[in-house]
Every structure is written in structure tokens, then in C-alpha cells.
Amino acid sequence: MKQIFPTVFGLMLTFSIINPSWSQDRFAEEFAPVKKELTDWDPVRGEWLANSMVAMANHEAIPTRSFPENLTPLDMLRLVPRVNQDAIREQINGGQRNASETTATQWQLMYSMINRTNCSPRQGRSYGDPHLSSFDGARYSFQTVGEFVMARSRSGRFEVQARQQAQSDDFSLNTAIAMNVDGDRVAIYGMNKPDNNSQTALRINGEAMTMMRDVYFLPHGGTVRYSNRAYTITWPTGEVVTTEMRGSGFMTFMNVSVQIYPCSGEQYEGLLGNANGIDRDDFDTGTSINRPAYMSFSSFGNDQMQQVSNQMEREYLAFLARDFARVWRITPETSLFDYTPGESTLTYTDETFPRVHRTMNDLTPNQRTTARKACEENGVSGEDMNGCIYDMAYLNIPGTPRPPIQDQTNGLALGRIDGTVRNDNNGVVINPVKQERGEGTPQAQPLGQQQGVERNAQQEEKVVTPQTQQSQERPAQEKPIQEKPVQEKPVQEKPIQIINGGGRGSGTPTNTNPTTPAQQNRGGGGTAPAGTTPVKTTPTIKPGKG
């Protein structure tokens, strides 16, 4: 018997690996008590939430929402009454303790989600030219050119990458952000659109997307919102990224805030630190190269830093731009960005940048005073003041206050619903209708208007629908969003020919049916829920070598 049991167990484990559906069915059975608790609370919303949590655990597309609220699974879980949450927490704890080898990972996600319902999120930022504020409150200037991991979780469900491009020899700006939203790849481009569509910044799973209503549902449970030049992307597990479009000279750039849950049990890493509550270790490289010892306090604009010599501060900034940056540079294999044929992350890399490190000590007292006054008038205060002074004095970029923590459930009360209400992506269409330059929230477009080719009277160009590969007319050239005052005349980009709906560079298509979250974020990550307007996906293209 002692010899038979390991053999039987081994066969069971092997079978679960060869046939993942067996593991998925097993988890659904183990999750049944939680599902009952949720459906007892609300037969409609509770059943959707339970089925969505199982789908998330199995890396599948979640079901279509059957209620009017535009919520993610974690949003809905947070609205479950506390007494029900406590019962669910107890069931999840028991499920995790008794989990089999094949369902341990699924239960770990459930444990992480229920923990997020009763703790506060934490925010990190990259703003201006740019200044970074870590999840633990460390602040520093990061003048670099290239594409970097801003933040990611080791579970593979969450990642944010940033592209920084040079405005001059000594200043750079965030011009693009790419994300793995639990298996869906979302990117926002302020400059250098990866296809011939210069009229929208948003790409979802490689396709240009125009928001035609206030929210778009991602297949794996996340949401995308757009309002007043800002995109807000919410993960099904609650993380939030907000990108605010801005202008400086001839460039369109973005301020980016990233919101995570440090209580989730996730391990975070990247430019924004590890979210362990300790700010002084956020800039360790994890290699034999460590930051200068005399800068151990490492806080951009800190009074202590201003007391050291200008040369010492420049040495520290050089360490950040060289050694620290090198740790978090992405590779062609790990990139989440879209590229034109022949390009890759190497196209956007310049390790010799910046040519000169500018510091606060280089500013005159009058420059500081004038910039501080402008920052105060824009509502900037506290620890963000020095970054704002730097931006105003050097680049005339007006400061913006730290954005509030995003909570879609704030003030929301769930009323009783009789029956189900189909809530999907009707009114959202993949086409290049111009949108992010305007103000306010775009309205839904009736489905009957989504077919065929329409004429935009203001721009005199063709609007490409999903049925059309590309317009026969020249795309409108993009113009940067201008802040006042404008320093230089806008520079227009040349349109780029789109290949197969916009790819990730030249090369040979790879496996389009990935089995892990990290792989899913490249190829569209699953099938859209029934009844939604599907996001057209393209074969995963291996980025070119530049």
C-alpha cells in the first residue's frame, strides 16, 4: 500500500497537468460553499461574482455582467455585507488549508482577494519630467530614456511598464504606458503610435480602441474608463492605473499613478519599490552594485539631500539613471508594448542619457520662488512641492496635485433587482474615431452606426471600422496636447502603415494560445464573454531587434 499511494497520487497530479480542466472542475467543487454564500446574499450579483472568481482562478474570461453596475469582481466583493464577507473569509481560509496540490494556486488568489476587502490601497506615482514617488514614500528624479518595469507582482497578474523619451539632452518624459491587466494587454500612447492610427491613444490586445461609452469591460474582468484626458484602468483584483495626458513643448506626455494593495500577500517590485513599508530599500538594485552610501536617505528634494554638494547629488542621480535603471529595463521578450515592424524596446533605449544632470541647487532663489508660487496656485503642496518646482523652473510644466485614491464603490448602494440585466460592451467599437483630445466622457454609439464607413466632417478623413483593414486616405497627423504657455511649435508625426491591424514588431507569430498570465497578456488572453462586442486580437508577434 505504501508503494501504491505515491504512484496513484503521481498519476493524479500528472493527469491534472495534462488535463487542466480536471483541476478547474476540482476547484469549482471546492469553491461551492463560497458560491452558496454569495448567491444567498444576492441571487443575481452573487452568482456572477462567484462564477467570475472561479474564472479568474482558472485564467478564463469572466461571464457577462447581469446587473446594471459597471464593477469589477473585487468592487462587487467589497460591496458584500460584512457578515457575509466574514463567512466567506472563513470558508476561503478553510479551502486554502485543505487545498489539494492541483488547487492551491487558485485558493491563494481567493485568499488574496478577500484580504483586499478590508485594507487600504497604496499609491505610487511617476509625474513631470519625471519624478517618481514609490509606494513606500521615497521620492527621486529619474532622468532616463527607455522602457522600464514601473511595477509588477510576482504572481504574473499585474504589471505596468513605462516608456520614457528625451525632450532634450537633460530631460525626459513618460510618453507611453503598457499593462498586463490579469491577462489582457492594455497600452496608452501619447507619442509614436505603433500603427497608422494617430487619432486614439488606447490599444487593447494590440488593437486601436475608441471609447464610445464611459466604461469598457476587459475579457478577464478589468475595466477601462476615459474622462477629461485621463484613462483609468482597473484590474479585476483592484489595482488601478490612472494616466493623465499632458503637453510640454512638442511632446504629449502623461502623469501616471499606480494603486496597489500591500495587504494582498502579493510581492511587488519595480521602479516604484516593493511596498514593504520601508522607503530606504526602494532603490537597492539587488546586485553587487548598490547606491552610494552617503545617499542612504534617498529622497528627491529632501532637505538632507540639498545640504550635500552639487557634485554628490549628481553622482547619485547618475547611479539611478545607470545602475538602478538597468535593473528594471525590459527586454524584447518581456515587453508589453506594441511596435511597428522592425522596432523593439531597443529602439527606445539610450543608456547614455542624460547628457547633464540638473539639480535643484542649479536654480536661482528667484526661479524657485516664482515656481513655488505657480505650484501653490495649482494646488500642489507638501512632499510633492519640490518636484513641482523643478518642473516649473526647468520646463514650465504646471504641477498637478496627487490624484485621489480611486474607489468605484464609494457611495454606491446596491438595490434589489428582479431578474437579470445584460450589461456588456454594446456601444464600444474598435475604430479610429478621434476622442482623447476632447473634454468629458464620450457617449455610447448605437450599434447600428458601427458598420460601414463614416465621414468625419471636421477632419475630412475616413473612419475605419473593424471590417476594414485600413483607410485609403492619409490618417490625420497627431498633435500634442498643449499646456500653456507653449514653448515650441508642435511637431507632427508621420503616419505609419499598419500591418495586420497593428502588431508588436516584425518577426514570426508565436503561440497564440498561452497558458499562463504572463503569456496571455501578449495574445489577447482568452475569449470575450458572450454578448460583448469582442476585442479583435492579432497573432502575437515577437518584437524585432531594432
ZATIGU-346482 format. One record per residue (C-alpha): residue number from 1; residue in one letter; x, y, z. Coordinates in steps of 0.2 Angstrom, whole numbers, plus 5000, padded with zeros to 4 digits. Layout:
N
<rec NUM A <X Y Z>>
...
//
This chain:
546
<rec 1 M <5000 5000 5000>>
<rec 2 K <5014 5012 5004>>
<rec 3 Q <5021 5010 4986>>
<rec 4 I <5004 5011 4978>>
<rec 5 F <4998 5028 4986>>
<rec 6 P <5013 5038 4979>>
<rec 7 T <5010 5030 4962>>
<rec 8 V <4992 5034 4962>>
<rec 9 F <4995 5052 4968>>
<rec 10 G <5008 5054 4955>>
<rec 11 L <4996 5049 4941>>
<rec 12 M <4983 5061 4948>>
<rec 13 L <4995 5075 4948>>
<rec 14 T <5001 5071 4930>>
<rec 15 F <4983 5069 4924>>
<rec 16 S <4979 5087 4931>>
<rec 17 I <4994 5094 4922>>
<rec 18 I <4989 5086 4905>>
<rec 19 N <4971 5090 4908>>
<rec 20 P <4969 5107 4916>>
<rec 21 S <4950 5106 4915>>
<rec 22 W <4951 5092 4929>>
<rec 23 S <4960 5104 4940>>
<rec 24 Q <4947 5118 4936>>
<rec 25 D <4932 5107 4939>>
<rec 26 R <4940 5101 4956>>
<rec 27 F <4942 5119 4961>>
<rec 28 A <4924 5123 4957>>
<rec 29 E <4918 5109 4968>>
<rec 30 E <4929 5115 4982>>
<rec 31 F <4923 5133 4980>>
<rec 32 A <4904 5128 4981>>
<rec 33 P <4902 5134 4999>>
<rec 34 V <4908 5151 4994>>
<rec 35 K <4897 5152 4979>>
<rec 36 K <4882 5147 4990>>
<rec 37 E <4886 5161 5002>>
<rec 38 L <4886 5173 4988>>
<rec 39 T <4870 5168 4980>>
<rec 40 D <4861 5168 4996>>
<rec 41 W <4866 5186 4998>>
<rec 42 D <4861 5191 4980>>
<rec 43 P <4855 5178 4968>>
<rec 44 V <4860 5188 4953>>
<rec 45 R <4875 5198 4958>>
<rec 46 G <4881 5184 4969>>
<rec 47 E <4881 5171 4956>>
<rec 48 W <4890 5182 4944>>
<rec 49 L <4903 5186 4957>>
<rec 50 A <4906 5168 4962>>
<rec 51 N <4907 5162 4943>>
<rec 52 S <4919 5177 4940>>
<rec 53 M <4930 5172 4954>>
<rec 54 V <4931 5154 4948>>
<rec 55 A <4935 5160 4930>>
<rec 56 M <4949 5172 4937>>
<rec 57 A <4956 5157 4947>>
<rec 58 N <4957 5147 4931>>
<rec 59 H <4963 5161 4920>>
<rec 60 E <4947 5161 4910>>
<rec 61 A <4936 5176 4903>>
<rec 62 I <4923 5181 4916>>
<rec 63 P <4904 5180 4912>>
<rec 64 T <4894 5194 4906>>
<rec 65 R <4888 5206 4919>>
<rec 66 S <4870 5203 4923>>
<rec 67 F <4867 5219 4933>>
<rec 68 P <4867 5237 4929>>
<rec 69 E <4883 5242 4939>>
<rec 70 N <4899 5244 4930>>
<rec 71 L <4910 5235 4943>>
<rec 72 T <4925 5223 4943>>
<rec 73 P <4924 5207 4954>>
<rec 74 L <4934 5215 4968>>
<rec 75 D <4922 5230 4968>>
<rec 76 M <4907 5219 4970>>
<rec 77 L <4916 5208 4983>>
<rec 78 R <4919 5224 4993>>
<rec 79 L <4900 5228 4992>>
<rec 80 V <4895 5211 5000>>
<rec 81 P <4889 5215 5018>>
<rec 82 R <4902 5212 5032>>
<rec 83 V <4893 5197 5039>>
<rec 84 N <4894 5188 5023>>
<rec 85 Q <4912 5193 5020>>
<rec 86 D <4916 5186 5037>>
<rec 87 A <4908 5169 5032>>
<rec 88 I <4917 5169 5015>>
<rec 89 R <4934 5173 5023>>
<rec 90 E <4932 5158 5035>>
<rec 91 Q <4927 5147 5020>>
<rec 92 I <4942 5153 5010>>
<rec 93 N <4954 5151 5024>>
<rec 94 G <4947 5133 5026>>
<rec 95 G <4948 5130 5007>>
<rec 96 Q <4966 5136 5007>>
<rec 97 R <4971 5125 5022>>
<rec 98 N <4963 5109 5014>>
<rec 99 A <4968 5113 4996>>
<rec 100 S <4975 5099 4985>>
<rec 101 E <4991 5101 4975>>
<rec 102 T <4981 5105 4960>>
<rec 103 T <4970 5119 4968>>
<rec 104 A <4982 5128 4980>>
<rec 105 T <4986 5142 4967>>
<rec 106 Q <4968 5145 4964>>
<rec 107 W <4964 5146 4983>>
<rec 108 Q <4979 5158 4985>>
<rec 109 L <4971 5170 4974>>
<rec 110 M <4954 5169 4983>>
<rec 111 Y <4964 5172 4999>>
<rec 112 S <4972 5187 4991>>
<rec 113 M <4955 5194 4985>>
<rec 114 I <4946 5193 5002>>
<rec 115 N <4960 5201 5011>>
<rec 116 R <4959 5216 4999>>
<rec 117 T <4941 5220 5005>>
<rec 118 N <4946 5227 5022>>
<rec 119 C <4963 5236 5019>>
<rec 120 S <4968 5252 5011>>
<rec 121 P <4977 5253 4994>>
<rec 122 R <4993 5262 4992>>
<rec 123 Q <4998 5274 4978>>
<rec 124 G <5015 5277 4969>>
<rec 125 R <5017 5290 4955>>
<rec 126 S <5028 5295 4940>>
<rec 127 Y <5025 5313 4935>>
<rec 128 G <5033 5328 4927>>
<rec 129 D <5050 5325 4919>>
<rec 130 P <5049 5313 4928>>
<rec 131 H <5049 5312 4947>>
<rec 132 L <5044 5295 4955>>
<rec 133 S <5036 5293 4972>>
<rec 134 S <5037 5275 4977>>
<rec 135 F <5023 5265 4986>>
<rec 136 D <5033 5267 5002>>
<rec 137 G <5035 5286 5000>>
<rec 138 A <5053 5288 4994>>
<rec 139 R <5055 5301 4981>>
<rec 140 Y <5068 5304 4967>>
<rec 141 S <5071 5311 4950>>
<rec 142 F <5073 5298 4936>>
<rec 143 Q <5080 5306 4920>>
<rec 144 T <5082 5291 4908>>
<rec 145 V <5077 5286 4891>>
<rec 146 G <5070 5268 4888>>
<rec 147 E <5056 5256 4893>>
<rec 148 F <5055 5250 4911>>
<rec 149 V <5046 5240 4924>>
<rec 150 M <5036 5253 4934>>
<rec 151 A <5028 5240 4945>>
<rec 152 R <5023 5221 4944>>
<rec 153 S <5018 5207 4955>>
<rec 154 R <5027 5191 4955>>
<rec 155 S <5011 5181 4953>>
<rec 156 G <5011 5187 4935>>
<rec 157 R <4994 5195 4935>>
<rec 158 F <4999 5213 4937>>
<rec 159 E <5012 5223 4928>>
<rec 160 V <5015 5241 4922>>
<rec 161 Q <5028 5247 4910>>
<rec 162 A <5033 5264 4906>>
<rec 163 R <5042 5272 4891>>
<rec 164 Q <5052 5287 4894>>
<rec 165 Q <5058 5298 4879>>
<rec 166 A <5070 5313 4878>>
<rec 167 Q <5063 5330 4877>>
<rec 168 S <5081 5337 4877>>
<rec 169 D <5099 5332 4882>>
<rec 170 D <5094 5333 4900>>
<rec 171 F <5075 5330 4902>>
<rec 172 S <5064 5315 4898>>
<rec 173 L <5045 5312 4899>>
<rec 174 N <5033 5297 4900>>
<rec 175 T <5026 5295 4883>>
<rec 176 A <5018 5278 4884>>
<rec 177 I <5012 5265 4897>>
<rec 178 A <5009 5247 4894>>
<rec 179 M <5000 5235 4906>>
<rec 180 N <4996 5217 4909>>
<rec 181 V <4978 5218 4917>>
<rec 182 D <4977 5200 4923>>
<rec 183 G <4979 5193 4905>>
<rec 184 D <4973 5207 4895>>
<rec 185 R <4987 5219 4887>>
<rec 186 V <4982 5237 4888>>
<rec 187 A <4993 5251 4881>>
<rec 188 I <4992 5270 4880>>
<rec 189 Y <5002 5280 4868>>
<rec 190 G <5005 5299 4870>>
<rec 191 M <5018 5299 4856>>
<rec 192 N <5024 5286 4842>>
<rec 193 K <5008 5277 4839>>
<rec 194 P <5013 5259 4834>>
<rec 195 D <5001 5259 4818>>
<rec 196 N <4994 5271 4806>>
<rec 197 N <4980 5277 4818>>
<rec 198 S <4986 5293 4826>>
<rec 199 Q <4968 5298 4832>>
<rec 200 T <4967 5287 4848>>
<rec 201 A <4980 5283 4862>>
<rec 202 L <4972 5267 4868>>
<rec 203 R <4977 5250 4862>>
<rec 204 I <4969 5234 4869>>
<rec 205 N <4977 5217 4865>>
<rec 206 G <4985 5226 4850>>
<rec 207 E <4970 5234 4843>>
<rec 208 A <4967 5253 4842>>
<rec 209 M <4951 5256 4853>>
<rec 210 T <4940 5271 4854>>
<rec 211 M <4929 5273 4870>>
<rec 212 M <4911 5275 4865>>
<rec 213 R <4904 5274 4882>>
<rec 214 D <4910 5278 4900>>
<rec 215 V <4917 5261 4903>>
<rec 216 Y <4924 5246 4893>>
<rec 217 F <4924 5229 4900>>
<rec 218 L <4940 5219 4898>>
<rec 219 P <4938 5200 4895>>
<rec 220 H <4947 5195 4911>>
<rec 221 G <4937 5206 4922>>
<rec 222 G <4946 5223 4922>>
<rec 223 T <4939 5239 4916>>
<rec 224 V <4945 5254 4906>>
<rec 225 R <4937 5272 4909>>
<rec 226 Y <4941 5288 4900>>
<rec 227 S <4936 5306 4906>>
<rec 228 N <4944 5323 4904>>
<rec 229 R <4960 5317 4895>>
<rec 230 A <4963 5303 4908>>
<rec 231 Y <4962 5284 4906>>
<rec 232 T <4959 5274 4922>>
<rec 233 I <4962 5255 4921>>
<rec 234 T <4956 5244 4935>>
<rec 235 W <4961 5226 4937>>
<rec 236 P <4948 5213 4942>>
<rec 237 T <4959 5211 4958>>
<rec 238 G <4958 5230 4962>>
<rec 239 E <4974 5238 4956>>
<rec 240 V <4972 5254 4947>>
<rec 241 V <4982 5264 4935>>
<rec 242 T <4977 5282 4930>>
<rec 243 T <4986 5291 4916>>
<rec 244 E <4983 5309 4914>>
<rec 245 M <4988 5316 4896>>
<rec 246 R <4998 5332 4897>>
<rec 247 G <5008 5343 4885>>
<rec 248 S <5026 5350 4885>>
<rec 249 G <5033 5359 4870>>
<rec 250 F <5031 5347 4855>>
<rec 251 M <5028 5332 4866>>
<rec 252 T <5012 5324 4873>>
<rec 253 F <5017 5315 4889>>
<rec 254 M <5007 5308 4904>>
<rec 255 N <5007 5308 4923>>
<rec 256 V <5004 5291 4929>>
<rec 257 S <4998 5285 4946>>
<rec 258 V <4998 5266 4952>>
<rec 259 Q <4987 5260 4966>>
<rec 260 I <4990 5243 4974>>
<rec 261 Y <4985 5233 4989>>
<rec 262 P <5000 5229 5000>>
<rec 263 C <4989 5218 5011>>
<rec 264 S <4986 5206 4997>>
<rec 265 G <5000 5195 5000>>
<rec 266 E <5007 5199 4983>>
<rec 267 Q <5026 5203 4981>>
<rec 268 Y <5029 5219 4971>>
<rec 269 E <5044 5226 4963>>
<rec 270 G <5050 5239 4950>>
<rec 271 L <5054 5257 4949>>
<rec 272 L <5040 5261 4962>>
<rec 273 G <5048 5249 4975>>
<rec 274 N <5042 5234 4985>>
<rec 275 A <5028 5241 4995>>
<rec 276 N <5035 5234 5011>>
<rec 277 G <5033 5250 5021>>
<rec 278 I <5051 5254 5021>>
<rec 279 D <5057 5268 5010>>
<rec 280 R <5075 5266 5012>>
<rec 281 D <5077 5250 5002>>
<rec 282 D <5067 5255 4987>>
<rec 283 F <5082 5259 4977>>
<rec 284 D <5093 5244 4981>>
<rec 285 T <5097 5235 4964>>
<rec 286 G <5098 5218 4972>>
<rec 287 T <5115 5216 4964>>
<rec 288 S <5133 5219 4970>>
<rec 289 I <5131 5237 4964>>
<rec 290 N <5122 5247 4977>>
<rec 291 R <5118 5265 4979>>
<rec 292 P <5131 5277 4986>>
<rec 293 A <5131 5275 5005>>
<rec 294 Y <5131 5294 5008>>
<rec 295 M <5114 5295 5000>>
<rec 296 S <5106 5281 5010>>
<rec 297 F <5091 5293 5014>>
<rec 298 S <5087 5294 4995>>
<rec 299 S <5073 5306 4994>>
<rec 300 F <5071 5318 4979>>
<rec 301 G <5072 5336 4985>>
<rec 302 N <5074 5331 5003>>
<rec 303 D <5082 5344 5014>>
<rec 304 Q <5096 5332 5018>>
<rec 305 M <5100 5330 5000>>
<rec 306 Q <5100 5348 4997>>
<rec 307 Q <5114 5350 5010>>
<rec 308 V <5126 5339 5001>>
<rec 309 S <5137 5346 4987>>
<rec 310 N <5130 5348 4970>>
<rec 311 Q <5143 5335 4964>>
<rec 312 M <5137 5322 4976>>
<rec 313 E <5119 5324 4971>>
<rec 314 R <5124 5322 4953>>
<rec 315 E <5133 5306 4957>>
<rec 316 Y <5118 5299 4965>>
<rec 317 L <5107 5304 4950>>
<rec 318 A <5119 5296 4939>>
<rec 319 F <5118 5280 4949>>
<rec 320 L <5099 5280 4947>>
<rec 321 A <5100 5283 4928>>
<rec 322 R <5113 5270 4925>>
<rec 323 D <5114 5256 4938>>
<rec 324 F <5096 5257 4945>>
<rec 325 A <5088 5259 4928>>
<rec 326 R <5097 5244 4921>>
<rec 327 V <5089 5233 4933>>
<rec 328 W <5072 5237 4928>>
<rec 329 R <5074 5239 4909>>
<rec 330 I <5063 5227 4899>>
<rec 331 T <5069 5216 4885>>
<rec 332 P <5061 5212 4869>>
<rec 333 E <5054 5196 4876>>
<rec 334 T <5046 5204 4892>>
<rec 335 S <5039 5220 4883>>
<rec 336 L <5021 5223 4884>>
<rec 337 F <5022 5237 4871>>
<rec 338 D <5016 5237 4853>>
<rec 339 Y <5029 5241 4839>>
<rec 340 T <5030 5245 4821>>
<rec 341 P <5039 5232 4810>>
<rec 342 G <5057 5232 4813>>
<rec 343 E <5056 5240 4830>>
<rec 344 S <5058 5234 4848>>
<rec 345 T <5062 5240 4865>>
<rec 346 L <5080 5243 4859>>
<rec 347 T <5073 5256 4848>>
<rec 348 Y <5068 5267 4863>>
<rec 349 T <5084 5263 4873>>
<rec 350 D <5098 5276 4876>>
<rec 351 E <5109 5272 4891>>
<rec 352 T <5120 5287 4888>>
<rec 353 F <5105 5298 4893>>
<rec 354 P <5105 5311 4901>>
<rec 355 R <5120 5321 4895>>
<rec 356 V <5119 5333 4910>>
<rec 357 H <5110 5330 4927>>
<rec 358 R <5101 5346 4933>>
<rec 359 T <5098 5348 4951>>
<rec 360 M <5088 5360 4962>>
<rec 361 N <5104 5368 4968>>
<rec 362 D <5106 5374 4950>>
<rec 363 L <5091 5385 4952>>
<rec 364 T <5092 5403 4957>>
<rec 365 P <5082 5409 4973>>
<rec 366 N <5071 5419 4961>>
<rec 367 Q <5067 5404 4950>>
<rec 368 R <5062 5394 4965>>
<rec 369 T <5051 5407 4972>>
<rec 370 T <5042 5410 4956>>
<rec 371 A <5040 5392 4953>>
<rec 372 R <5034 5388 4970>>
<rec 373 K <5020 5402 4969>>
<rec 374 A <5014 5394 4952>>
<rec 375 C <5014 5377 4961>>
<rec 376 E <5004 5383 4976>>
<rec 377 E <4991 5391 4964>>
<rec 378 N <4989 5374 4955>>
<rec 379 G <4985 5366 4972>>
<rec 380 V <5002 5357 4975>>
<rec 381 S <5009 5356 4992>>
<rec 382 G <5018 5345 5004>>
<rec 383 E <5031 5332 4999>>
<rec 384 D <5026 5335 4980>>
<rec 385 M <5032 5353 4980>>
<rec 386 N <5050 5351 4976>>
<rec 387 G <5046 5340 4961>>
<rec 388 C <5033 5353 4955>>
<rec 389 I <5046 5367 4957>>
<rec 390 Y <5059 5358 4947>>
<rec 391 D <5046 5355 4933>>
<rec 392 M <5040 5373 4933>>
<rec 393 A <5058 5381 4934>>
<rec 394 Y <5066 5370 4920>>
<rec 395 L <5052 5365 4908>>
<rec 396 N <5037 5376 4913>>
<rec 397 I <5026 5361 4916>>
<rec 398 P <5012 5366 4928>>
<rec 399 G <5011 5354 4943>>
<rec 400 T <4996 5344 4947>>
<rec 401 P <4991 5338 4965>>
<rec 402 R <4992 5320 4969>>
<rec 403 P <4976 5311 4962>>
<rec 404 P <4964 5304 4975>>
<rec 405 I <4963 5285 4978>>
<rec 406 Q <4951 5278 4965>>
<rec 407 D <4936 5269 4973>>
<rec 408 Q <4921 5265 4961>>
<rec 409 T <4911 5258 4975>>
<rec 410 N <4911 5275 4985>>
<rec 411 G <4894 5280 4990>>
<rec 412 L <4886 5266 4979>>
<rec 413 A <4871 5256 4987>>
<rec 414 L <4865 5240 4978>>
<rec 415 G <4847 5240 4976>>
<rec 416 R <4836 5224 4973>>
<rec 417 I <4835 5219 4955>>
<rec 418 D <4822 5207 4949>>
<rec 419 G <4829 5196 4935>>
<rec 420 T <4845 5200 4925>>
<rec 421 V <4851 5215 4916>>
<rec 422 R <4863 5212 4902>>
<rec 423 N <4877 5224 4904>>
<rec 424 D <4891 5222 4891>>
<rec 425 N <4901 5232 4878>>
<rec 426 N <4887 5237 4866>>
<rec 427 G <4892 5254 4861>>
<rec 428 V <4910 5251 4860>>
<rec 429 V <4918 5249 4844>>
<rec 430 I <4936 5246 4838>>
<rec 431 N <4939 5261 4826>>
<rec 432 P <4950 5277 4825>>
<rec 433 V <4937 5290 4829>>
<rec 434 K <4946 5304 4837>>
<rec 435 Q <4942 5305 4856>>
<rec 436 E <4956 5309 4869>>
<rec 437 R <4959 5327 4863>>
<rec 438 G <4941 5332 4869>>
<rec 439 E <4934 5335 4886>>
<rec 440 G <4922 5325 4895>>
<rec 441 T <4916 5307 4893>>
<rec 442 P <4912 5300 4876>>
<rec 443 Q <4894 5294 4874>>
<rec 444 A <4889 5277 4868>>
<rec 445 Q <4887 5275 4849>>
<rec 446 P <4872 5265 4843>>
<rec 447 L <4877 5248 4836>>
<rec 448 G <4868 5252 4820>>
<rec 449 Q <4881 5266 4817>>
<rec 450 Q <4896 5255 4819>>
<rec 451 Q <4895 5247 4802>>
<rec 452 G <4902 5253 4786>>
<rec 453 V <4912 5269 4783>>
<rec 454 E <4908 5286 4790>>
<rec 455 R <4914 5303 4786>>
<rec 456 N <4921 5315 4799>>
<rec 457 A <4916 5332 4793>>
<rec 458 Q <4929 5341 4804>>
<rec 459 Q <4944 5331 4799>>
<rec 460 E <4938 5325 4781>>
<rec 461 E <4945 5308 4784>>
<rec 462 K <4938 5290 4783>>
<rec 463 V <4934 5281 4799>>
<rec 464 V <4940 5263 4799>>
<rec 465 T <4928 5250 4805>>
<rec 466 P <4933 5233 4811>>
<rec 467 Q <4928 5226 4794>>
<rec 468 T <4941 5237 4786>>
<rec 469 Q <4959 5234 4786>>
<rec 470 Q <4965 5252 4784>>
<rec 471 S <4959 5268 4777>>
<rec 472 Q <4963 5273 4759>>
<rec 473 E <4966 5291 4764>>
<rec 474 R <4980 5298 4774>>
<rec 475 P <4977 5297 4793>>
<rec 476 A <4976 5314 4802>>
<rec 477 Q <4993 5318 4810>>
<rec 478 E <4993 5318 4828>>
<rec 479 K <4996 5335 4838>>
<rec 480 P <5002 5335 4856>>
<rec 481 I <4990 5341 4869>>
<rec 482 Q <4996 5359 4873>>
<rec 483 E <4998 5366 4891>>
<rec 484 K <5001 5385 4892>>
<rec 485 P <5012 5393 4888>>
<rec 486 V <5018 5383 4873>>
<rec 487 Q <5037 5384 4871>>
<rec 488 E <5039 5377 4854>>
<rec 489 K <5029 5374 4838>>
<rec 490 P <5021 5357 4838>>
<rec 491 V <5030 5344 4828>>
<rec 492 Q <5019 5332 4818>>
<rec 493 E <5022 5313 4817>>
<rec 494 K <5022 5304 4800>>
<rec 495 P <5009 5291 4798>>
<rec 496 I <5015 5273 4800>>
<rec 497 Q <5007 5260 4789>>
<rec 498 I <4998 5247 4799>>
<rec 499 I <5002 5229 4797>>
<rec 500 N <4988 5216 4801>>
<rec 501 G <4979 5228 4812>>
<rec 502 G <4995 5234 4822>>
<rec 503 G <5007 5221 4828>>
<rec 504 R <5021 5220 4841>>
<rec 505 G <5035 5222 4828>>
<rec 506 S <5042 5211 4814>>
<rec 507 G <5045 5193 4816>>
<rec 508 T <5036 5176 4816>>
<rec 509 P <5020 5174 4825>>
<rec 510 T <5021 5164 4841>>
<rec 511 N <5009 5153 4851>>
<rec 512 T <4993 5162 4851>>
<rec 513 N <4985 5151 4865>>
<rec 514 P <4996 5154 4880>>
<rec 515 T <4993 5145 4896>>
<rec 516 T <5000 5157 4909>>
<rec 517 P <4995 5175 4914>>
<rec 518 A <5012 5182 4908>>
<rec 519 Q <5009 5173 4891>>
<rec 520 Q <4991 5178 4890>>
<rec 521 N <4995 5196 4890>>
<rec 522 R <5003 5195 4873>>
<rec 523 G <4989 5187 4863>>
<rec 524 G <4973 5194 4869>>
<rec 525 G <4971 5182 4884>>
<rec 526 G <4955 5172 4880>>
<rec 527 T <4938 5174 4873>>
<rec 528 A <4927 5189 4876>>
<rec 529 P <4911 5185 4886>>
<rec 530 A <4896 5180 4876>>
<rec 531 G <4886 5195 4871>>
<rec 532 T <4900 5208 4871>>
<rec 533 T <4907 5217 4857>>
<rec 534 P <4923 5207 4855>>
<rec 535 V <4940 5215 4855>>
<rec 536 K <4949 5209 4839>>
<rec 537 T <4966 5201 4843>>
<rec 538 T <4981 5199 4832>>
<rec 539 P <4993 5185 4832>>
<rec 540 T <5007 5188 4845>>
<rec 541 I <5022 5195 4835>>
<rec 542 K <5039 5193 4843>>
<rec 543 P <5047 5211 4843>>
<rec 544 G <5060 5215 4831>>
<rec 545 K <5078 5218 4836>>
<rec 546 G <5078 5236 4831>>
//
